[in-house]
Amino acid sequence: MDIASLAASPLLTVLAWSVVLLVVQIGLQGQLATAEMGLGWNAGPRDEERAPKGKLAGRAARASKNLQETYPAFVGLVLAVAMTGDPSGWGLTAAWAWLACRILYVPLYLAGVPYIRSLVWLGSLAALLVMAALLIV
């Protein structure tokens, strides 16, 4: 695939939106932690291993960490599918499904919704597996 075709790939749009999600989640986690621990903690060196004790700040931190655990796989798969081509359209569909699941995951996690949150996470995992399968076969 040539560079112009890669640059025009709609998969790169999904990738760009995924960066927005990443930044929003990191910002949300930071805002909630700062609201609980104070500006001095946020601006300081954080040498002491203090973590927010509030449910919301903790959930936001865990949801952000959860995204960051699978995000490198998503980025790699999206770029690989974009470079090899996606004639079936399944790669693009899976990428959008991953992003939709990851967006839904945040409020479900913050609200403490069990089971449905896990199903949404499994949906994002299934989307990664679809993209991987396109590269394997």
C-alpha positions in Angstrom: 0.0 0.0 0.0 1.3 3.4 -0.9 1.5 6.3 1.6 -1.3 8.3 0.0 -3.7 5.3 0.3 -2.7 4.8 3.9 -3.2 8.4 4.7 -6.7 8.3 3.2 -7.7 5.2 5.2 -10.8 5.7 7.3 -9.1 3.5 9.9 -6.9 6.5 10.7 -10.0 8.5 11.7 -10.9 5.8 14.2 -7.3 5.9 15.5 -7.5 9.7 15.9 -10.7 9.4 17.9 -9.2 6.7 20.0 -6.5 9.2 21.0 -9.2 11.6 22.0 -10.7 8.9 24.2 -7.3 8.2 25.8 -6.8 11.9 26.6 -10.3 12.3 28.0 -9.9 9.3 30.3 -6.5 10.4 31.5 -7.9 13.9 32.1 -11.0 12.5 33.9 -8.9 10.4 36.2 -6.6 13.4 36.9 -9.5 15.7 37.6 -11.2 13.3 40.0 -7.9 12.6 41.8 -7.1 16.3 42.1 -10.6 17.1 43.4 -10.0 14.6 46.1 -6.3 15.1 46.9 -6.0 18.8 46.1 -4.0 21.0 43.8 -0.9 20.8 46.0 -0.8 17.0 45.5 -1.3 17.4 41.7 1.4 20.1 41.3 3.8 18.4 43.7 6.3 15.6 42.9 4.0 12.8 44.3 7.0 11.1 46.0 4.7 9.5 48.5 2.6 6.6 47.1 -0.8 8.2 48.0 -3.8 7.2 46.0 -7.3 8.7 46.1 -9.6 6.8 48.4 -12.9 7.9 46.8 -14.8 5.4 44.7 -15.2 7.6 41.6 -11.5 8.6 41.4 -10.5 5.0 42.0 -12.8 3.7 39.3 -11.7 6.4 36.8 -8.0 5.4 37.5 -8.8 1.7 37.0 -10.8 2.4 33.8 -8.0 4.5 32.4 -5.5 1.8 33.2 -7.7 -0.8 31.6 -7.8 1.2 28.4 -4.0 1.6 28.5 -3.5 -2.2 28.8 -5.1 -3.0 25.4 -4.5 0.3 23.7 -1.1 -0.7 22.2 -2.7 -3.7 20.6 -5.5 -1.6 19.1 -3.0 0.9 17.7 -0.9 -1.9 16.2 -3.8 -3.7 14.7 -5.5 -0.6 13.2 -2.2 0.4 11.6 -1.5 -3.1 10.3 -5.1 -3.5 8.9 -4.7 0.0 7.3 -1.4 -0.9 5.7 -2.5 -4.3 4.4 -5.9 -3.1 3.2 -9.4 -3.8 4.4 -11.3 -5.0 1.3 -14.0 -6.7 3.4 -14.6 -3.7 5.6 -14.5 -5.9 8.7 -11.4 -4.1 10.0 -13.1 -0.7 10.0 -16.2 -2.2 11.5 -14.2 -3.8 14.3 -12.2 -0.7 14.9 -15.4 1.4 15.3 -16.9 -1.4 17.5 -13.7 -1.3 19.7 -14.0 2.4 20.1 -17.7 2.3 20.9 -17.2 -0.4 23.5 -14.4 1.5 25.1 -16.5 4.7 25.2 -19.4 2.8 26.8 -17.1 1.2 29.3 -16.2 4.4 31.0 -19.6 5.5 32.3 -20.5 1.8 33.1 -17.3 1.5 35.2 -17.8 4.9 36.9 -21.4 3.9 37.8 -20.2 0.6 39.2 -22.4 -1.4 36.8 -21.4 -5.1 37.0 -21.8 -7.8 34.3 -22.8 -5.3 31.5 -19.5 -3.6 31.9 -17.7 -6.9 31.6 -19.8 -7.7 28.4 -18.8 -4.4 26.9 -15.2 -5.1 27.7 -15.6 -8.5 26.0 -17.0 -6.7 23.0 -13.9 -4.6 22.7 -11.8 -7.7 23.0 -13.8 -9.4 20.3 -13.2 -6.4 18.0 -9.4 -6.8 18.6 -9.6 -10.4 17.7 -11.5 -9.7 14.5 -8.8 -7.3 13.4 -6.1 -9.8 14.3 -7.9 -12.5 12.4 -8.0 -10.4 9.3 -4.2 -10.2 9.4 -3.7 -13.9 10.1 -5.9 -15.3 7.3 
